[in-house]
């Protein structure tokens, strides 16, 4: 059985020690027509961060 208190404490410790790093993918995707290319890009594991499609 998972101990939710222990899991929460480990997550908060991880978060407050500044270990998580946020990265936005430098490759840009623009508009709804780019969504298939974006999904293909994600599935190819070429991304190094969060992928954003701008509208």
N, C-alpha and C positions, 0 to 999 in steps of 0.2 A: 504494500500500500504506500502511496506517495504521501510524504509529510508536507502539506502545503505551507506550513509556517517555515520550515527549513528551506523550501524552494524559494519562497518569497524573500527570505533573508539573504540567500545567496544571490538572487537577482538584484536586490537593492544594493548589496555590497558591490557587486559588479558595476552597477550603474553609477554609484556615487564615487567610485575610485577612478572615474573617467576612462575606463577601459574601452567602452564601446566607441567606435569611430563612425561617423556618418560620411558617406561618400556618394556624390552624384556622378553619374556616368557622363563623361565629356561628349560622347556621341549624342547628337540632338535629333529628335524625331518631331516633325511638325505636322499637325493636322490628323484628322480621322483616317485619311487614306494611308498614313504611315503605320497604322496599328499592325497590319500583318507583318511588315518588315521588323517592327519592334519585337513582336512575339518570336519571330524567327531568330532575331539577334539574341534574345534572352535564352532561348532553347539551345543555341550554339555555345553557350557559356562564355561568350566573348566579353560580357559586361564585367565591370569591376566595382559596381555600386548600384544605386537605385536608378532605374531607367524612367525617364519622364517623357510623356508625349504632350507637347504644347498645342493648344488650340487657339 
